[in-house]
Structures are given as C-alpha cells and as structure tokens.
C-alpha cells in the first residue's frame, strides 16, 4: 500500500482516484474510448457508502440509550447497527454496496490498464497481488489489539479478496456467462445449506453463542438450516480456522459470520460487474439508470419473496442467496439513482463533499475509529474538557462523533486537494 500523487484515471475499488468537481462530469464514455473517463455516479455512490461507515462515530446507540423515550433516536440507532439475523438496516447495506462497487469498477479498471499498454500477464499478476493484499489487510485489521495474529476471514476486505480472482476471470466473459455464474453460485450455495443435516435435538446452542431458546437467530421449520452457528458455513470454520495457530480453539463466531460467505459475496460482486459492463457500453445514462432501478426492484422483490415463502431467509450475516438478491437489488436501484443525478442530470459537482470521502476509501476504511480517542482527546485538551457537553451530557457522544468526522473529512479534503490517494 502506498501514498502518492496521481493523475485522473477510471474508477477502481479499492484503488480510487480523487477528482475535482469539474473533472470529467460527462455521461458514460463510449465503449471504445481510451482511456475511459471517471464516472461521477460511481464516485458519489462510493462516497455515500464510506460516509455511512464514518458516521459510526456519531454513536447513535449511545444517544438513544440516553433518551429512551425518543422514537427518532431509536430509529437512527436501529439503522446504525446490524439486525440480529433476518432483515436489513441501512447499516447492513454498507458491505454489499462496497462489494457491489468492486464489480462495477472492474471493467473501467481493466480498460485503463489496457490503455496504458499493460500486458495480460501483468494485469493478472496485479489482480493476484490485489487479492492477496485485501485478504492480508482484513486479517491485519481483525488482529489489532490482540496478542497474536487473529486468522479470521470475515472482514469485508478479506471477503472481497477471497472472491476477487473469480470476479476478475468473469470480467473476460460475456454478460450472459456472468448471469449464469451468479445463478449457479446462488443455487449451489442454497443447496449446500438446504441439504446440510440439522443439529441433533440436544445440540447446545448456548455453547456457540446462541443463549436464548427464542433468539431471533433460531428459525423454525425448513429455515432452521440457516440458524446461527449450526450450519455448513459454521462447520467449515470449526475445521478451517483451527488449522491456524490460535490463542484458543475456534468454536464459533459471535456474530455468526463465516469464511465461506465470500462465495455468495462473489455473486454480489458479479451483479456489480454486470452493472459496470452496462455502464461501459456507453448507452444513454437516463435509460441505463431506468434499467438499474427496474432491475433493482425485481431482484429485491425476489429476495424478499424467497424469505417470506420460507425458502431462504434474508440474512446478511451469513450472506444467504436471498440476501444477495435483496441487497443486490437495492444496490442496483441506488446506482441507478446516482446515474440519473450525476451522469444524466450532470449534478456530480454537487456531490463533491461526499465524493472525496470515497476517493480515499482504503484510508477511511482502515483508520476509521483508530484515531477517535486521539482526536477527541486533543480536542478536549485545546478546547476544554467539557467541549462535547455543550448541548448537554446526553448528546456528548453525538457531538464528539461529529467533531471526529469533521477532522476525518478535513484530512480527506486535504488529500483530494493535493491529489493524494492511498492505494493497493
């Protein structure tokens, strides 16, 4: 990973290049253009996703606890946390959006490398290196504050890295093959859970992090195949993660997350790859945005219907196939909206305050929350120990978080002004 001044290039995730408000705010470039132009909609969508990640600093849950009678703070707190098992909050959409955008950006990234004269071999080696670094960085982030390396692979970056080479390979095939690959992954992953034997009646759920008999992670009937920490993904990790040196044997993940969720995550990235290919075709952005919104409604509706019918619950934590459809549809719809606003209506300059956050998404992802205490401590030192209590003790977490976000934003604004990016 390096920090260096750069010139404008096409959109890439996680390699994202800052752009000034006036830079290349045009509809999609023709399919044969070389090098391709930056796409404002991708920058803006990515920026919103990273803003939501930064907004964790606002600590809505703490504020809601200070004002238990407030429906507003309860609503905001709900959408800044992950749902227990079935369902979706706004916070749950950060990871699928980030993964989806990896796929969206890949066609433009490949075109950029071809325009620079990179050979096929060099492009493949770069993809392999990126895949390795993403996995390694995810492990590194999950090991911070521990006595030894925590070999776990559920971090967003690790999940993307594990599936990246599959996505890269599919980028060289037709859109039909990409749709087929996505369908095969979803059906195959559903079948794996569906045929996996249910645990014995005396299975001790409390030993795997599910203490209450009526916990939302315990589903009835056929859906029990997707219960927390008693499914094939959990069984794989009990074997796989114990192959690595550990402080103590792995028995379960406290949230139910698993390594092999990278397989359906790959399906999410393929949906993004399909969207990116359609954008790169250079068709009218008004029409492309409409296609994305309609397709998004269809996919989200299909995922929701599968959950309601009891065929496959919509569970983000184990990335069920219905979750891929449900969240992937929302990603398509969101991208369609940004295509209309940024590429068709040419309002991308208005999103500059948000776009610069996405322009250094690796920086935001890695350092977010690491520096919270350092920033807040220094603000108190220079502006007074009670500065965050200016609006009352109940709002102290919110004010402290807002100040932290402002500092982060000023840093990324400086990086944007000096055309600096953190890249892999």
C-alpha positions in Angstrom: 0.0 0.0 0.0 1.4 3.4 -0.9 0.6 7.1 -0.8 1.4 9.0 -3.9 0.3 11.9 -6.1 -1.8 10.7 -9.0 -3.5 11.9 -12.2 -7.0 11.1 -13.1 -7.8 7.6 -14.0 -11.0 5.5 -14.3 -12.9 4.4 -11.2 -11.4 1.5 -9.3 -12.2 -0.2 -6.0 -10.4 -0.1 -3.7 -8.0 2.0 -5.9 -9.9 5.2 -6.1 -8.6 8.4 -7.6 -9.8 11.8 -6.4 -11.4 14.1 -8.9 -12.1 17.8 -8.8 -15.8 18.9 -9.2 -15.2 20.0 -12.8 -13.4 16.9 -13.8 -15.0 14.6 -16.5 -18.6 15.1 -15.4 -19.9 13.6 -18.6 -22.2 10.6 -19.3 -20.7 7.2 -19.8 -17.8 7.2 -22.3 -18.2 5.2 -25.5 -17.3 1.5 -25.2 -14.2 2.1 -27.4 -12.9 5.2 -25.6 -9.3 5.0 -24.4 -8.6 5.8 -21.7 -12.1 5.7 -20.1 -13.4 8.7 -18.2 -14.2 8.8 -14.5 -17.9 8.2 -13.8 -19.5 10.6 -11.3 -22.2 8.2 -10.2 -19.7 5.6 -9.0 -17.7 8.2 -7.1 -20.9 9.6 -5.5 -22.3 6.2 -4.5 -19.0 5.1 -3.1 -18.7 8.3 -1.1 -22.1 7.8 0.5 -21.2 4.3 1.5 -17.9 5.5 3.1 -19.8 8.4 4.8 -22.1 5.9 6.4 -19.1 4.0 7.7 -17.6 7.2 9.1 -20.9 8.0 10.7 -20.5 5.2 13.1 -18.5 7.8 15.1 -21.9 9.5 15.9 -22.7 6.7 18.3 -26.5 6.8 17.8 -27.0 3.8 20.1 -25.4 5.7 23.0 -27.6 8.7 22.3 -30.7 6.6 22.1 -29.8 5.0 25.4 -29.6 8.5 26.9 -33.1 9.3 25.5 -35.0 6.0 25.8 -38.4 7.7 25.1 -37.2 9.2 21.7 -38.6 7.4 18.7 -36.2 9.4 16.5 -33.0 8.3 18.2 -34.3 4.7 18.4 -34.9 4.8 14.6 -31.4 6.2 13.9 -29.8 3.7 16.3 -31.5 0.9 14.5 -30.2 2.0 11.1 -26.6 2.3 12.5 -26.5 -1.3 13.7 -26.8 -4.7 12.1 -30.0 -6.6 12.5 -29.8 -9.6 14.8 -30.4 -12.1 12.0 -33.3 -11.7 9.5 -33.9 -8.4 7.8 -32.0 -5.3 6.9 -31.0 -1.9 8.3 -29.2 0.9 6.5 -26.0 -0.2 8.2 -26.4 -3.7 6.7 -26.1 -2.2 3.2 -22.6 -0.9 3.7 -20.8 -4.1 3.0 -22.9 -5.3 0.0 -22.6 -1.8 -1.5 -18.9 -1.8 -1.1 -18.7 -5.3 -2.7 -21.1 -4.4 -5.5 -18.9 -1.3 -6.4 -15.9 -3.5 -6.7 -17.6 -5.3 -9.6 -18.9 -2.0 -11.1 -15.5 -0.5 -11.3 -13.6 -3.6 -12.6 -14.5 -3.1 -16.3 -13.2 0.5 -16.2 -10.1 -0.6 -14.3 -9.2 -3.2 -16.9 -9.8 -0.7 -19.7 -7.5 1.7 -18.0 -4.7 -0.8 -17.7 -5.1 -1.9 -21.3 -5.0 1.8 -22.4 -1.6 2.1 -20.7 -0.2 -0.9 -22.6 -0.2 -3.4 -19.7 0.2 -6.9 -20.9 -2.3 -9.6 -20.0 0.3 -11.3 -17.7 0.9 -8.0 -15.8 -2.8 -7.5 -15.4 -3.3 -11.0 -14.0 -0.3 -10.6 -11.6 -1.7 -7.3 -10.4 -5.1 -8.9 -9.7 -3.4 -11.7 -7.8 -1.4 -9.2 -5.7 -4.5 -7.1 -5.0 -6.4 -10.2 -3.9 -3.6 -11.2 -1.5 -3.3 -7.7 -0.1 -7.0 -7.4 0.5 -7.1 -10.7 2.4 -4.0 -9.8 4.4 -5.3 -6.4 5.3 -8.5 -7.8 6.5 -6.6 -10.2 8.8 -4.4 -7.3 10.0 -7.5 -5.2 10.9 -9.0 -8.1 12.8 -5.8 -8.6 14.7 -5.4 -5.0 16.1 -5.2 -5.1 19.9 -4.6 -8.8 20.1 -1.6 -10.7 21.4 -1.1 -12.6 18.2 -2.4 -12.7 14.6 -6.1 -13.4 14.5 -6.6 -15.6 11.5 -10.1 -14.8 10.5 -11.6 -14.0 7.1 -15.0 -12.5 7.7 -13.8 -8.9 7.3 -15.2 -7.0 4.3 -11.7 -6.7 2.7 -10.9 -10.4 3.2 -14.2 -11.4 1.8 -13.6 -9.3 -1.3 -10.1 -10.6 -1.7 -11.1 -14.2 -1.5 -13.5 -13.8 -4.3 -11.6 -11.3 -6.4 -9.9 -13.6 -8.8 -13.2 -15.3 -9.6 -14.6 -11.9 -10.4 -11.6 -10.9 -12.4 -11.8 -14.1 -14.5 -15.5 -13.5 -15.2 -14.8 -9.9 -16.4 -13.4 -11.5 -19.6 -16.6 -13.4 -20.4 -20.0 -12.3 -21.8 -22.7 -10.8 -19.7 -24.8 -14.0 -20.3 -22.0 -16.1 -18.7 -21.8 -13.7 -15.8 -25.5 -14.0 -15.1 -25.2 -17.8 -15.3 -22.2 -17.8 -12.9 -24.2 -15.7 -10.5 -27.2 -18.0 -10.7 -25.0 -21.2 -10.2 -23.4 -19.7 -7.1 -26.8 -18.8 -5.6 -28.5 -22.1 -6.3 -25.4 -24.1 -5.3 -25.0 -22.2 -2.0 -28.7 -22.5 -1.2 -28.5 -26.3 -1.9 -25.5 -26.6 0.4 -27.4 -25.3 3.4 -30.7 -26.9 2.4 -29.2 -30.5 2.4 -27.0 -30.0 5.4 -28.4 -32.0 8.3 -30.0 -30.2 11.1 -28.3 -30.4 14.5 -29.4 -33.0 17.0 -32.3 -32.1 19.4 -29.8 -31.9 22.3 -27.4 -29.5 20.4 -26.2 -26.9 22.9 -26.8 -23.6 21.1 -25.5 -21.7 24.2 -22.0 -23.2 23.5 -22.0 -21.5 20.1 -23.2 -18.0 21.2 -27.0 -18.5 20.9 -28.1 -18.4 24.6 -31.8 -17.9 24.4 -34.2 -20.5 23.2 -36.3 -17.8 21.5 -33.3 -16.0 20.0 -34.0 -14.5 16.6 -31.1 -16.5 15.2 -33.1 -19.7 15.7 -35.5 -20.2 12.9 -38.3 -22.7 12.7 -39.0 -25.5 10.2 -37.1 -25.6 7.0 -35.4 -22.3 7.7 -33.6 -23.9 10.6 -31.0 -24.9 8.0 -29.9 -21.3 8.2 -29.7 -21.0 12.0 -26.7 -19.3 13.6 -23.6 -21.4 14.2 -25.2 -24.7 13.3 -24.9 -24.6 9.5 -22.3 -25.7 7.0 -20.5 -22.4 7.0 -20.0 -22.6 10.7 -18.9 -26.3 10.4 -16.3 -25.3 7.8 -14.8 -22.6 10.1 -14.6 -25.0 13.0 -12.4 -27.1 10.8 -10.6 -24.5 8.8 -9.8 -21.8 11.3 -8.4 -24.3 13.7 -5.7 -25.1 11.1 -4.1 -21.8 12.1 -2.3 -21.0 15.3 -4.8 -19.5 17.8 -4.9 -18.4 21.4 -7.7 -20.9 22.0 -9.6 -23.3 19.7 -12.2 -21.7 17.5 -15.7 -22.8 18.4 -17.9 -20.1 16.8 -18.1 -16.5 15.6 -20.0 -14.3 18.0 -22.0 -12.7 15.1 -22.4 -15.9 13.1 -20.1 -14.6 10.3 -18.2 -17.1 8.3 -15.3 -17.6 5.9 -17.2 -19.1 3.0 -19.6 -16.2 2.8 -17.1 -15.0 0.3 -18.8 -17.3 -2.2 -22.2 -15.6 -2.2 -20.3 -12.3 -1.8 -18.7 -13.1 -5.1 -22.3 -13.2 -6.5 -22.9 -9.7 -5.2 -19.7 -8.5 -6.9 -20.8 -10.2 -10.2 -24.0 -8.2 -10.1 -21.8 -5.1 -9.8 -19.7 -6.4 -12.7 -22.8 -6.7 -14.8 -23.8 -3.2 -13.9 -20.4 -1.8 -14.7 -20.4 -3.6 -18.1 -23.7 -2.0 -18.9 -22.4 1.4 -18.0 -19.3 0.9 -20.0 -21.4 0.2 -23.1 -21.8 3.9 -23.3 -25.6 4.0 -23.7 -27.9 6.8 -22.7 -27.5 7.3 -18.9 -31.2 8.1 -18.5 -32.1 4.7 -20.0 -29.3 2.9 -18.1 -30.5 4.4 -14.8 -34.0 3.2 -15.5 -32.9 -0.3 -16.3 -30.9 -0.4 -13.0 -33.9 0.8 -11.0 -36.3 -1.7 -12.6 -33.8 -4.5 -12.2 -33.2 -3.5 -8.6 -36.9 -3.7 -7.8 -37.2 -7.1 -9.4 -34.1 -8.5 -7.5 -35.1 -7.0 -4.2 -38.6 -8.3 -4.6 -37.4 -11.8 -5.5 -35.1 -11.9 -2.4 -37.9 -10.7 -0.1 -40.3 -13.2 -1.6 -37.9 -16.1 -1.0 -37.6 -15.1 2.6 -41.4 -14.7 3.1 -42.1 -18.0 1.5 -39.7 -19.7 3.9 -37.5 -21.0 1.0 -34.4 -19.0 2.1 -34.3 -16.3 4.9 -32.8 -12.9 4.2 -29.7 -13.0 6.4 -26.8 -10.7 5.9 -24.5 -12.2 8.5 -24.2 -15.5 6.5 -24.9 -13.8 3.1 -27.8 -16.1 2.1 -28.7 -16.2 -1.6 -31.9 -14.3 -0.8 -29.8 -11.6 0.8 -27.7 -11.4 -2.3 -30.8 -10.7 -4.4 -32.4 -8.4 -1.8 -29.3 -6.3 -1.2 -28.1 -6.5 -4.8 -31.4 -5.1 -5.9 -31.0 -2.2 -3.6 -27.5 -1.6 -4.9 -28.8 -1.6 -8.5 -31.5 0.9 -7.5 -29.1 3.2 -5.6 -26.6 3.1 -8.5 -29.5 3.9 -10.9 -30.4 6.9 -8.9 -26.9 8.2 -8.9 -26.6 7.6 -12.6 -29.6 9.8 -13.1 -28.3 12.5 -10.8 -24.6 12.5 -11.7 -24.3 11.2 -15.2 -27.6 12.1 -16.8 -28.5 15.4 -15.0 -24.8 16.2 -14.6 -25.1 17.1 -10.9 -22.0 15.3 -9.9 -20.2 18.5 -8.8 -22.8 18.9 -6.0 -21.6 15.6 -4.5 -18.0 16.7 -4.2 -18.1 16.8 -0.3 -19.2 13.2 -0.4 -17.1 12.0 -3.4 -13.8 12.9 -1.8 -14.6 10.5 1.1 -15.0 7.6 -1.4 -11.9 8.8 -3.3 -9.8 7.5 -0.5 -11.9 4.6 0.7 -9.0 2.5 1.9 -7.8 5.3 4.1 -11.3 5.7 5.5 -11.8 2.0 6.0 -8.5 1.4 7.7 -8.1 4.3 10.1 -11.8 5.0 11.0 -12.2 4.6 14.7 -8.5 4.0 15.2 -8.0 7.7 15.8 -11.3 8.5 17.5 -9.8 8.7 21.0 -6.7 10.5 19.9 -8.7 13.2 18.0 -11.3 13.6 20.8 -8.6 13.7 23.5 -6.7 16.5 21.7 -9.9 18.5 21.0 -10.6 18.4 24.8 -7.0 19.4 25.5 -7.2 22.5 23.4 -10.9 23.5 23.6 -11.8 22.3 27.1 -12.6 19.0 28.8 -16.4 19.7 28.6 -16.5 20.9 25.0 -18.5 17.8 23.9 -21.1 18.5 26.6 -22.0 21.9 25.1 -25.5 20.6 24.2 -26.0 18.6 27.3 -24.4 15.3 28.6 -26.9 13.2 26.7 -25.6 14.5 23.4 -21.9 14.2 24.3 -21.4 11.0 22.1 -23.0 12.7 19.1 -21.0 15.9 19.4 -17.8 14.0 19.9 -18.5 11.9 16.9 -19.4 14.9 14.7 -16.1 16.6 15.7 -14.2 13.4 14.8 -16.0 13.1 11.5 -15.1 16.7 10.7 -11.4 16.0 11.3 -11.6 13.0 9.1 -13.3 14.9 6.4 -10.7 17.7 6.5 -8.0 15.1 6.1 -9.6 13.6 3.0 -10.2 17.1 1.7 -6.5 17.8 2.0 -5.7 14.6 0.3 -8.1 15.5 -2.5 -6.7 18.9 -2.9 -3.1 17.5 -3.1 -4.2 14.7 -5.4 -3.0 12.0 -2.9 -4.6 8.6 -2.6 -3.9 5.5 -0.5 -3.9 2.6 -3.0 -3.3 -1.1 -3.1 
